[in-house]
Amino acid sequence: MIEELNMVYDEFKGANSKTINHFEVELSKIRAGKASPAMLQTVMVDYYGSPTPLSQVANVNTMDARTITVQPWEKAMLDPIMKGIINSNLGFAPQSNGESVLISVPPLTEERRKELVKKAKAEGENAKVGIRNNRKEALDMIKSLKADGLSEDMTKDAEGQVQTITNSFSAKIEEVLVVKEKEILTI
């Protein structure tokens, strides 16, 4: 039975890690006013008929704190890259200089910063809901093990262990959220 419990813990931790990773990806989409190549991480480009991540068809760098440069490996990719950036709904207006694509990241207003903090907190809440759902699944697995003969004491200990894991992942979400909030509000 201990082996089965360890399997439940491992699955639970794995599901929570995926939730945290998804949360961090969603937060990276929330721009904090400072140019970063990570802002274009989710952009897909039409590369000869197939959608391809931008990072696989071009170098993405920052020229300064307000400008992102996208240097395609093939000149023919300039237009598809610009279309991909526009279609990604990130709110950027890319400009081509014939060699590369330049993206100017405008400074954020105080009002927009507060909106972005709210959006980040909403993403944090979504991640916490995901962790609670994972907890429910883990507790259901423990209940099925109890039905298969797991003792009452071991069941209580397992439920306590699941709650401890849940608390640690919730704290991790809060830590990431505090860092992102500080990043957004810093001018």
Secondary structure, 3 states (H helix, E strand, C coil): CHHHHHHHHHHHHHHHHHHHHHHHHHHHHCCCCCCCHHHHCCCEEEECCEEEEHHHCEEEEEEECCEEEEEECCHHHHHHHHHHHHHCCCCCCCEECCCCEEEECCCCCHHHHHHHHHHHHHHHHHHHHHHHHHHHHHHHHHHHHHHCCCCHHHHHHHHHHHHHHHHHHHHHHHHHHHHHHHHHHCC
